[in-house]
Amino acid sequence: MAADDLGSPLGKNPAKRSWRIPTLALTIAAGILGVLIVTFVWVSIINNPRGGEPFVVVGIENSNVKQKPGPPVPPAVSERTADAKPTDQPKPPPGSQTVTIIDGKSGARQEVIIRNVDPSIPAIPSNAEAMGGVPAADARLVEASRHGPIPRIGSDGVRPLDVYASAGAQAADRKIARIAIVVGGLGIGGTTTSEAIAKLPDSITLAFAPYGNDLSRWVARARGTGHEIVLQLPMEPFDYPDNDPGPQTLLSTLQPDQNLDRLYWMLSRIQGYVGVTNYMGARFTATEKAFSPILHDIGKRGLLYLDDGSSPRSIAAQSADAAKTPFLKADLVVDISPNWADIDAALAKLEMLAADRGFAIGTATALPVSIERIARWAKAAEARGIRIVPLSAILPKAKQS
């Protein structure tokens, strides 16, 4: 047979060959067909419209924080919202109030339940001293108001600014270039607040909004780990109410006694802070008739005022000087552009300012990227001759004694 094949001309009488499907191909085809059949049965019979795609359903009916429809929120900004609570979360207690906060940058709306609106309900829990090992308030420094306890200067002349300043502020070496960083937006989102307290070094000052649940517990925890505390005061921006800082916002259109009542509501929300800072407020801080009485009362209560540096029209410096209120102004907002490269550049600029004049102040919001970059930067700052200090350590010594 082989000889006949070799002897035949090309193309003449070719040998007939049988064509067979390889075993491997048959196996693959059978596998694909099986997958298609299983998928069809899963979708059609089990009636799963996602075809088995993993998904999570979160119940929000009884949640303390409920999102309303609004503009899309960037991932970084969405971290500011409070964590979703399980559906078995207990209902809000009597006397609580639900308020809506509008994020000034994203337009996102969120509802926050504010507890203990009734002045008869204590704002300071009875076990406050056990939380974090730090008392929530010094009895000498508490004044009763219709909203609850608010700070005051003690009968012996001691101020909340003196008593609640952290040990790091009192021991700061003023011959070394100092930088204070204030990270705000805390107290509303549990995850964000917990991460800021845990990841940021205790030399970073933490600013709490007057909203949210368990503020006393969060403040006690922050102070227990060594952080100095300031309270954020929502103030009227130029585009209010489209841009709404929150309930009890200080407004340029209100009478001084109305704004003071709102101030006392905010001051009563937590205890143990060295001072206050504005949250928004470009219009309010530019209106002397409305702003000056607030600054005067803040100074009268032994607190410092920090201008967060976000508004060039603010008259805080001259008004605080006239009211003899301890005053500081932030040099820049570290995360005005919330990406790691710009945050690193802003921190480097703070270092240059501190090296040039001896100190610098930066503010930031508790975004995940901000927390991560500030924590990373702080670890290496002292090796470059920079001391990270609490906010009160920047005040002139004469105003602290």
One Martini backbone bead per residue (centre of mass of N, CA, C, O) as a GRO file, in nm:
protein
  401
    1MET     BB    1   0.059   0.061  -0.022
    2ALA     BB    2   0.296   0.252   0.004
    3ALA     BB    3   0.405   0.214  -0.287
    4ASP     BB    4   0.155   0.321  -0.438
    5ASP     BB    5   0.163   0.609  -0.324
    6LEU     BB    6   0.451   0.686  -0.428
    7GLY     BB    7   0.374   0.621  -0.740
    8SER     BB    8   0.180   0.844  -0.743
    9PRO     BB    9   0.065   1.113  -0.855
   10LEU     BB   10  -0.005   1.423  -0.792
   11GLY     BB   11  -0.357   1.415  -0.736
   12LYS     BB   12  -0.372   1.104  -0.760
   13ASN     BB   13  -0.547   0.897  -0.592
   14PRO     BB   14  -0.627   0.973  -0.312
   15ALA     BB   15  -0.645   0.903   0.005
   16LYS     BB   16  -0.887   0.794   0.221
   17ARG     BB   17  -1.017   0.986   0.507
   18SER     BB   18  -1.115   1.004   0.824
   19TRP     BB   19  -1.331   1.219   1.025
   20ARG     BB   20  -1.255   1.335   1.362
   21ILE     BB   21  -1.349   1.423   1.679
   22PRO     BB   22  -1.204   1.532   1.934
   23THR     BB   23  -1.233   1.466   2.262
   24LEU     BB   24  -1.176   1.750   2.385
   25ALA     BB   25  -1.396   1.909   2.229
   26LEU     BB   26  -1.636   1.754   2.342
   27THR     BB   27  -1.588   1.833   2.638
   28ILE     BB   28  -1.612   2.142   2.609
   29ALA     BB   29  -1.895   2.155   2.485
   30ALA     BB   30  -2.039   2.015   2.720
   31GLY     BB   31  -1.966   2.227   2.936
   32ILE     BB   32  -2.102   2.474   2.808
   33LEU     BB   33  -2.388   2.356   2.793
   34GLY     BB   34  -2.417   2.315   3.098
   35VAL     BB   35  -2.393   2.612   3.184
   36LEU     BB   36  -2.637   2.717   3.022
   37ILE     BB   37  -2.849   2.543   3.162
   38VAL     BB   38  -2.803   2.637   3.453
   39THR     BB   39  -2.854   2.940   3.402
   40PHE     BB   40  -3.144   2.911   3.296
   41VAL     BB   41  -3.263   2.781   3.550
   42TRP     BB   42  -3.186   3.000   3.754
   43VAL     BB   43  -3.346   3.236   3.616
   44SER     BB   44  -3.630   3.098   3.550
   45ILE     BB   45  -3.696   2.930   3.816
   46ILE     BB   46  -3.571   3.101   4.061
   47ASN     BB   47  -3.596   3.407   3.994
   48ASN     BB   48  -3.304   3.558   3.929
   49PRO     BB   49  -3.224   3.858   3.779
   50ARG     BB   50  -2.895   3.839   3.843
   51GLY     BB   51  -2.778   3.551   3.793
   52GLY     BB   52  -2.603   3.537   4.079
   53GLU     BB   53  -2.527   3.807   4.159
   54PRO     BB   54  -2.384   3.974   4.395
   55PHE     BB   55  -2.563   4.113   4.685
   56VAL     BB   56  -2.683   4.394   4.892
   57VAL     BB   57  -2.908   4.438   5.166
   58VAL     BB   58  -3.007   4.747   5.326
   59GLY     BB   59  -3.154   4.845   5.606
   60ILE     BB   60  -3.326   5.186   5.681
   61GLU     BB   61  -3.580   5.234   5.853
   62ASN     BB   62  -3.407   5.240   6.153
   63SER     BB   63  -3.209   5.440   6.088
   64ASN     BB   64  -3.018   5.713   6.186
   65VAL     BB   65  -2.932   5.723   5.876
   66LYS     BB   66  -3.079   5.882   5.583
   67GLN     BB   67  -3.089   5.880   5.250
   68LYS     BB   68  -3.140   6.109   5.007
   69PRO     BB   69  -3.200   6.218   4.722
   70GLY     BB   70  -2.918   6.303   4.509
   71PRO     BB   71  -2.637   6.381   4.417
   72PRO     BB   72  -2.363   6.252   4.335
   73VAL     BB   73  -2.112   6.090   4.534
   74PRO     BB   74  -1.810   6.087   4.595
   75PRO     BB   75  -1.618   5.863   4.752
   76ALA     BB   76  -1.479   6.060   4.951
   77VAL     BB   77  -1.743   6.205   5.052
   78SER     BB   78  -1.914   5.954   5.145
   79GLU     BB   79  -1.746   5.914   5.415
   80ARG     BB   80  -1.902   6.138   5.585
   81THR     BB   81  -2.116   5.960   5.627
   82ALA     BB   82  -2.303   5.771   5.799
   83ASP     BB   83  -2.355   5.475   5.909
   84ALA     BB   84  -2.519   5.203   5.861
   85LYS     BB   85  -2.787   5.048   6.017
   86PRO     BB   86  -2.947   4.819   6.145
   87THR     BB   87  -3.282   4.712   6.147
   88ASP     BB   88  -3.260   4.669   6.484
   89GLN     BB   89  -3.261   4.950   6.554
   90PRO     BB   90  -3.352   5.156   6.775
   91LYS     BB   91  -3.553   5.387   6.850
   92PRO     BB   92  -3.580   5.695   6.905
   93PRO     BB   93  -3.585   5.889   7.158
   94PRO     BB   94  -3.730   6.093   7.343
   95GLY     BB   95  -3.647   6.430   7.226
   96SER     BB   96  -3.573   6.389   6.950
   97GLN     BB   97  -3.417   6.502   6.632
   98THR     BB   98  -3.464   6.555   6.286
   99VAL     BB   99  -3.208   6.636   6.050
  100THR     BB  100  -3.078   6.824   5.771
  101ILE     BB  101  -2.781   6.773   5.577
  102ILE     BB  102  -2.579   6.970   5.356
  103ASP     BB  103  -2.340   6.927   5.135
  104GLY     BB  104  -2.137   7.177   5.009
  105LYS     BB  105  -1.995   7.011   4.766
  106SER     BB  106  -2.222   6.777   4.669
  107GLY     BB  107  -2.538   6.798   4.790
  108ALA     BB  108  -2.574   6.600   4.997
  109ARG     BB  109  -2.816   6.425   5.190
  110GLN     BB  110  -2.880   6.406   5.553
  111GLU     BB  111  -3.007   6.231   5.830
  112VAL     BB  112  -3.011   6.343   6.174
  113ILE     BB  113  -3.012   6.233   6.502
  114ILE     BB  114  -3.092   6.429   6.782
  115ARG     BB  115  -3.023   6.414   7.100
  116ASN     BB  116  -3.131   6.573   7.378
  117VAL     BB  117  -3.323   6.829   7.337
  118ASP     BB  118  -3.414   6.805   7.613
  119PRO     BB  119  -3.301   6.975   7.892
  120SER     BB  120  -3.377   6.739   8.104
  121ILE     BB  121  -3.161   6.590   7.948
  122PRO     BB  122  -2.864   6.483   7.983
  123ALA     BB  123  -2.559   6.548   7.806
  124ILE     BB  124  -2.410   6.388   8.035
  125PRO     BB  125  -2.305   6.101   8.111
  126SER     BB  126  -2.259   5.923   8.404
  127ASN     BB  127  -2.004   5.753   8.251
  128ALA     BB  128  -1.789   5.952   8.131
  129GLU     BB  129  -1.528   5.883   8.295
  130ALA     BB  130  -1.509   5.581   8.183
  131MET     BB  131  -1.468   5.712   7.906
  132GLY     BB  132  -1.129   5.703   7.850
  133GLY     BB  133  -1.057   5.832   8.145
  134VAL     BB  134  -1.225   6.109   8.091
  135PRO     BB  135  -1.367   6.375   8.174
  136ALA     BB  136  -1.621   6.567   8.036
  137ALA     BB  137  -1.623   6.770   8.297
  138ASP     BB  138  -1.566   7.057   8.475
  139ALA     BB  139  -1.747   7.191   8.729
  140ARG     BB  140  -1.619   7.485   8.716
  141LEU     BB  141  -1.695   7.493   8.375
  142VAL     BB  142  -2.018   7.508   8.435
  143GLU     BB  143  -2.317   7.617   8.268
  144ALA     BB  144  -2.640   7.676   8.277
  145SER     BB  145  -2.893   7.595   8.034
  146ARG     BB  146  -3.169   7.532   7.833
  147HIS     BB  147  -2.973   7.309   7.675
  148GLY     BB  148  -2.740   7.298   7.885
  149PRO     BB  149  -2.417   7.260   7.925
  150ILE     BB  150  -2.174   7.526   7.947
  151PRO     BB  151  -1.912   7.712   7.919
  152ARG     BB  152  -1.674   7.855   8.164
  153ILE     BB  153  -1.536   8.053   8.389
  154GLY     BB  154  -1.403   8.022   8.672
  155SER     BB  155  -1.390   8.161   8.989
  156ASP     BB  156  -1.057   8.127   8.965
  157GLY     BB  157  -1.001   8.185   8.633
  158VAL     BB  158  -1.031   7.932   8.492
  159ARG     BB  159  -1.008   7.776   8.174
  160PRO     BB  160  -1.088   7.561   7.931
  161LEU     BB  161  -0.827   7.610   7.772
  162ASP     BB  162  -0.646   7.510   8.011
  163VAL     BB  163  -0.774   7.233   8.100
  164TYR     BB  164  -0.813   7.099   7.788
  165ALA     BB  165  -0.537   7.098   7.732
  166SER     BB  166  -0.294   6.924   7.629
  167ALA     BB  167   0.006   6.801   7.721
  168GLY     BB  168   0.146   6.874   7.449
  169ALA     BB  169   0.093   7.181   7.469
  170GLN     BB  170   0.241   7.239   7.746
  171ALA     BB  171   0.529   7.095   7.628
  172ALA     BB  172   0.598   7.275   7.406
  173ASP     BB  173   0.858   7.374   7.193
  174ARG     BB  174   0.913   7.712   7.084
  175LYS     BB  175   1.196   7.662   6.924
  176ILE     BB  176   1.028   7.487   6.743
  177ALA     BB  177   0.879   7.402   6.472
  178ARG     BB  178   0.522   7.443   6.434
  179ILE     BB  179   0.233   7.218   6.382
  180ALA     BB  180  -0.118   7.251   6.321
  181ILE     BB  181  -0.386   7.008   6.301
  182VAL     BB  182  -0.730   7.023   6.183
  183VAL     BB  183  -0.983   6.774   6.209
  184GLY     BB  184  -1.297   6.752   6.063
  185GLY     BB  185  -1.629   6.608   6.072
  186LEU     BB  186  -1.700   6.489   6.347
  187GLY     BB  187  -1.962   6.257   6.493
  188ILE     BB  188  -2.139   6.124   6.258
  189GLY     BB  189  -1.936   5.916   6.153
  190GLY     BB  190  -1.822   5.634   6.292
  191THR     BB  191  -1.589   5.538   6.109
  192THR     BB  192  -1.442   5.805   6.072
  193THR     BB  193  -1.398   5.872   6.370
  194SER     BB  194  -1.242   5.616   6.446
  195GLU     BB  195  -1.007   5.652   6.242
  196ALA     BB  196  -0.904   5.924   6.340
  197ILE     BB  197  -0.836   5.838   6.630
  198ALA     BB  198  -0.649   5.588   6.552
  199LYS     BB  199  -0.450   5.715   6.311
  200LEU     BB  200  -0.403   5.971   6.449
  201PRO     BB  201  -0.213   6.153   6.615
  202ASP     BB  202  -0.238   6.315   6.927
  203SER     BB  203  -0.141   6.601   6.798
  204ILE     BB  204  -0.407   6.603   6.664
  205THR     BB  205  -0.677   6.796   6.604
  206LEU     BB  206  -1.028   6.768   6.686
  207ALA     BB  207  -1.339   6.823   6.505
  208PHE     BB  208  -1.675   6.873   6.609
  209ALA     BB  209  -1.987   6.831   6.540
  210PRO     BB  210  -2.325   6.913   6.668
  211TYR     BB  211  -2.383   6.620   6.566
  212GLY     BB  212  -2.516   6.331   6.638
  213ASN     BB  213  -2.417   6.045   6.801
  214ASP     BB  214  -2.234   6.004   7.080
  215LEU     BB  215  -2.046   6.252   7.143
  216SER     BB  216  -1.937   6.204   7.429
  217ARG     BB  217  -1.795   5.937   7.360
  218TRP     BB  218  -1.604   6.042   7.139
  219VAL     BB  219  -1.464   6.261   7.306
  220ALA     BB  220  -1.360   6.079   7.530
  221ARG     BB  221  -1.188   5.903   7.342
  222ALA     BB  222  -1.010   6.126   7.225
  223ARG     BB  223  -0.900   6.232   7.498
  224GLY     BB  224  -0.791   5.950   7.597
  225THR     BB  225  -0.567   5.966   7.343
  226GLY     BB  226  -0.479   6.303   7.345
  227HIS     BB  227  -0.677   6.478   7.209
  228GLU     BB  228  -0.769   6.772   7.092
  229ILE     BB  229  -1.063   6.993   7.119
  230VAL     BB  230  -1.311   7.109   6.886
  231LEU     BB  231  -1.586   7.318   6.785
  232GLN     BB  232  -1.826   7.330   6.540
  233LEU     BB  233  -1.975   7.619   6.370
  234PRO     BB  234  -2.246   7.686   6.206
  235MET     BB  235  -2.242   7.905   5.917
  236GLU     BB  236  -2.322   8.143   5.698
  237PRO     BB  237  -2.336   8.142   5.370
  238PHE     BB  238  -2.392   8.298   5.070
  239ASP     BB  239  -2.586   8.033   4.964
  240TYR     BB  240  -2.801   8.060   5.157
  241PRO     BB  241  -2.986   7.755   5.166
  242ASP     BB  242  -2.850   7.580   4.945
  243ASN     BB  243  -2.617   7.604   5.161
  244ASP     BB  244  -2.635   7.383   5.442
  245PRO     BB  245  -2.489   7.333   5.755
  246GLY     BB  246  -2.748   7.334   5.948
  247PRO     BB  247  -2.877   7.338   6.239
  248GLN     BB  248  -2.845   7.638   6.410
  249THR     BB  249  -2.749   7.844   6.229
  250LEU     BB  250  -2.566   8.118   6.191
  251LEU     BB  251  -2.720   8.443   6.127
  252SER     BB  252  -2.728   8.765   5.986
  253THR     BB  253  -3.060   8.802   6.030
  254LEU     BB  254  -3.026   8.785   6.324
  255GLN     BB  255  -3.035   8.838   6.640
  256PRO     BB  256  -2.814   8.822   6.889
  257ASP     BB  257  -2.995   8.648   7.086
  258GLN     BB  258  -3.049   8.424   6.876
  259ASN     BB  259  -2.754   8.340   6.823
  260LEU     BB  260  -2.684   8.277   7.118
  261ASP     BB  261  -2.884   8.045   7.148
  262ARG     BB  262  -2.752   7.874   6.929
  263LEU     BB  263  -2.476   7.860   7.055
  264TYR     BB  264  -2.565   7.711   7.317
  265TRP     BB  265  -2.655   7.460   7.180
  266MET     BB  266  -2.376   7.382   7.072
  267LEU     BB  267  -2.211   7.395   7.342
  268SER     BB  268  -2.394   7.152   7.474
  269ARG     BB  269  -2.312   6.889   7.310
  270ILE     BB  270  -2.028   6.925   7.447
  271GLN     BB  271  -1.722   6.846   7.625
  272GLY     BB  272  -1.374   6.938   7.644
  273TYR     BB  273  -1.299   7.211   7.496
  274VAL     BB  274  -1.087   7.484   7.382
  275GLY     BB  275  -1.279   7.547   7.125
  276VAL     BB  276  -1.366   7.713   6.816
  277THR     BB  277  -1.510   7.674   6.479
  278ASN     BB  278  -1.582   7.717   6.165
  279TYR     BB  279  -1.862   7.629   5.946
  280MET     BB  280  -1.818   7.801   5.717
  281GLY     BB  281  -1.931   8.151   5.700
  282ALA     BB  282  -1.878   8.388   5.493
  283ARG     BB  283  -2.108   8.585   5.575
  284PHE     BB  284  -2.097   8.593   5.885
  285THR     BB  285  -1.778   8.668   5.910
  286ALA     BB  286  -1.857   8.957   5.743
  287THR     BB  287  -2.065   9.033   5.989
  288GLU     BB  288  -2.034   9.229   6.253
  289LYS     BB  289  -2.313   9.242   6.399
  290ALA     BB  290  -2.323   8.919   6.426
  291PHE     BB  291  -2.022   8.825   6.507
  292SER     BB  292  -1.918   8.982   6.759
  293PRO     BB  293  -2.098   8.860   6.989
  294ILE     BB  294  -1.983   8.575   6.957
  295LEU     BB  295  -1.683   8.634   7.018
  296HIS     BB  296  -1.729   8.756   7.294
  297ASP     BB  297  -1.855   8.500   7.428
  298ILE     BB  298  -1.621   8.308   7.380
  299GLY     BB  299  -1.414   8.467   7.550
  300LYS     BB  300  -1.588   8.476   7.818
  301ARG     BB  301  -1.557   8.138   7.826
  302GLY     BB  302  -1.249   8.050   7.764
  303LEU     BB  303  -1.216   8.050   7.447
  304LEU     BB  304  -1.118   7.972   7.137
  305TYR     BB  305  -1.061   8.099   6.797
  306LEU     BB  306  -1.095   7.945   6.470
  307ASP     BB  307  -0.994   8.024   6.158
  308ASP     BB  308  -1.006   7.817   5.869
  309GLY     BB  309  -0.935   7.997   5.594
  310SER     BB  310  -1.185   8.001   5.369
  311SER     BB  311  -1.224   8.327   5.416
  312PRO     BB  312  -1.122   8.649   5.305
  313ARG     BB  313  -1.374   8.818   5.457
  314SER     BB  314  -1.294   8.784   5.731
  315ILE     BB  315  -1.325   8.954   6.073
  316ALA     BB  316  -1.198   8.790   6.310
  317ALA     BB  317  -0.939   8.932   6.397
  318GLN     BB  318  -1.056   9.215   6.483
  319SER     BB  319  -1.291   9.109   6.663
  320ALA     BB  320  -1.118   8.943   6.863
  321ASP     BB  321  -0.945   9.179   6.962
  322ALA     BB  322  -1.179   9.350   7.075
  323ALA     BB  323  -1.281   9.093   7.261
  324LYS     BB  324  -1.040   8.926   7.378
  325THR     BB  325  -1.001   8.671   7.192
  326PRO     BB  326  -0.866   8.390   7.135
  327PHE     BB  327  -0.662   8.372   6.828
  328LEU     BB  328  -0.681   8.185   6.515
  329LYS     BB  329  -0.529   8.110   6.185
  330ALA     BB  330  -0.541   7.948   5.908
  331ASP     BB  331  -0.332   7.902   5.629
  332LEU     BB  332  -0.468   7.621   5.529
  333VAL     BB  333  -0.626   7.383   5.323
  334VAL     BB  334  -0.516   7.071   5.275
  335ASP     BB  335  -0.803   6.938   5.121
  336ILE     BB  336  -0.924   7.115   4.883
  337SER     BB  337  -0.769   6.884   4.725
  338PRO     BB  338  -0.873   6.538   4.738
  339ASN     BB  339  -0.553   6.446   4.693
  340TRP     BB  340  -0.249   6.321   4.764
  341ALA     BB  341  -0.067   6.528   4.615
  342ASP     BB  342  -0.197   6.794   4.728
  343ILE     BB  343  -0.167   6.726   5.024
  344ASP     BB  344   0.140   6.702   5.027
  345ALA     BB  345   0.191   6.992   4.927
  346ALA     BB  346   0.053   7.136   5.168
  347LEU     BB  347   0.236   7.019   5.389
  348ALA     BB  348   0.496   7.138   5.274
  349LYS     BB  349   0.406   7.432   5.306
  350LEU     BB  350   0.382   7.427   5.611
  351GLU     BB  351   0.679   7.376   5.665
  352MET     BB  352   0.782   7.643   5.544
  353LEU     BB  353   0.627   7.829   5.733
  354ALA     BB  354   0.746   7.720   5.999
  355ALA     BB  355   1.045   7.775   5.930
  356ASP     BB  356   1.006   8.091   5.894
  357ARG     BB  357   0.805   8.161   6.179
  358GLY     BB  358   0.753   7.877   6.377
  359PHE     BB  359   0.454   7.843   6.244
  360ALA     BB  360   0.148   7.641   6.166
  361ILE     BB  361  -0.186   7.609   6.006
  362GLY     BB  362  -0.414   7.335   5.950
  363THR     BB  363  -0.690   7.211   5.760
  364ALA     BB  364  -0.941   6.938   5.768
  365THR     BB  365  -1.104   6.660   5.644
  366ALA     BB  366  -1.236   6.330   5.722
  367LEU     BB  367  -1.094   6.185   5.495
  368PRO     BB  368  -0.933   5.911   5.403
  369VAL     BB  369  -0.697   6.056   5.253
  370SER     BB  370  -0.632   6.258   5.478
  371ILE     BB  371  -0.568   6.064   5.704
  372GLU     BB  372  -0.341   5.908   5.558
  373ARG     BB  373  -0.148   6.151   5.486
  374ILE     BB  374  -0.117   6.278   5.768
  375ALA     BB  375  -0.009   6.028   5.912
  376ARG     BB  376   0.238   5.988   5.733
  377TRP     BB  377   0.368   6.269   5.767
  378ALA     BB  378   0.396   6.280   6.083
  379LYS     BB  379   0.614   6.053   6.114
  380ALA     BB  380   0.845   6.239   5.947
  381ALA     BB  381   0.860   6.536   6.058
  382GLU     BB  382   1.066   6.527   6.301
  383ALA     BB  383   1.314   6.447   6.122
  384ARG     BB  384   1.281   6.759   5.995
  385GLY     BB  385   1.222   6.957   6.256
  386ILE     BB  386   0.916   6.893   6.327
  387ARG     BB  387   0.636   6.993   6.531
  388ILE     BB  388   0.353   6.836   6.640
  389VAL     BB  389   0.066   7.023   6.755
  390PRO     BB  390  -0.158   7.148   6.929
  391LEU     BB  391  -0.341   7.425   6.892
  392SER     BB  392  -0.279   7.577   7.172
  393ALA     BB  393   0.042   7.590   7.114
  394ILE     BB  394   0.015   7.857   6.923
  395LEU     BB  395  -0.037   8.034   7.131
  396PRO     BB  396   0.043   8.279   7.303
  397LYS     BB  397   0.162   8.260   7.616
  398ALA     BB  398   0.004   8.500   7.748
  399LYS     BB  399  -0.288   8.360   7.668
  400GLN     BB  400  -0.239   8.092   7.864
  401SER     BB  401  -0.193   8.235   8.167
   0.00000   0.00000   0.00000
